[in-house]
Amino acid sequence: MDERLQKILAHWGIASRRQAEQMILAGRVRLNGNIVDLGQKANPDRDRIEVDGVPVYSTDRPQSVYLLLNKPAGVVSTCSDPRARSKVLDLLPPKLRYGQGIHPVGRLDADSTGALLLTNDGKLTFCLTHPRHSVSKTYQVWVKGDPPEPVLQAWRQGIILSGRKTLPAEVRVLDRTGDRTMLEVILSEGRNRQIRRTAEQLRYPVLRLHRTAIGPIQLQQPSEPILPMGCYRSLTNSEIIFLWSLLNQTSINVPANVKEHSI
């Protein structure tokens, strides 16, 4: 069966679909000896696929890896950066950094910290970043000033960003100290810099933003210490089951090749 090459490479864990598209545009992918164009299709059972001159096969797929990282400030949520900034993959050991196809699921701003999923499961990445699969994300947000209840209510109900209203959000005050307020914000959508842009529009700019959870996947598990900044852990089987349940599958099985890694 013919499929788009970027989809094949993502499903085989070679790269995320976006990364696979970039590899194709850069001329790094060949099909039966010829450099391919974006959108070109192939039959994995019949065609010869090469990346950087090396043939790849579905049987070469590395073991599935599902990680939660506590991202520090100043680290970018990409696999490469033209400005040579520190990347999330730099926080992993060499055995995970190279040859595994591990990539971030979505992004956190360089200045933001907290929970970020990493995986080499291209299919899961594509589905989790698709708008129809909304996963709630919980943030601790420090803003300048002391926003009154009407402002918080406006945030909860949604405001207009780039001509489109944001979805309702959960917003509550956790602490007020001097000229700053710490809020808990739970979003079910993830527009570019959404929290920062919303707070700025409401005239209470963000001083610090930290993501504590992605759905039920938390930086601090029950009866466990919080995941240290800059460290990672493997997802539990129940957390992986949650992610796959979002795909509306009728039967959910944890992949047999889930790979465990300690911090």
Secondary structure as UniProt FT lines:
FT   STRAND          3..4
FT   HELIX           5..11
FT   TURN            12..13
FT   HELIX           17..25
FT   TURN            26..27
FT   STRAND          29..31
FT   TURN            32..33
FT   STRAND          34..35
FT   TURN            38..39
FT   STRAND          41..42
FT   TURN            44..46
FT   STRAND          49..51
FT   TURN            52..53
FT   STRAND          54..56
FT   HELIX           58..60
FT   STRAND          64..71
FT   TURN            73..74
FT   TURN            82..83
FT   HELIX           88..91
FT   HELIX           94..97
FT   STRAND          103..104
FT   TURN            110..111
FT   STRAND          113..119
FT   HELIX           122..128
FT   TURN            131..132
FT   STRAND          137..144
FT   HELIX           149..157
FT   STRAND          160..161
FT   TURN            162..163
FT   STRAND          164..165
FT   STRAND          170..177
FT   TURN            178..179
FT   STRAND          180..187
FT   TURN            192..193
FT   HELIX           194..201
FT   TURN            202..203
FT   STRAND          206..214
FT   TURN            215..216
FT   STRAND          217..218
FT   TURN            222..223
FT   TURN            229..230
FT   STRAND          232..234
FT   HELIX           237..245
FT   TURN            246..248
FT   TURN            256..257
FT   STRAND          258..259
//
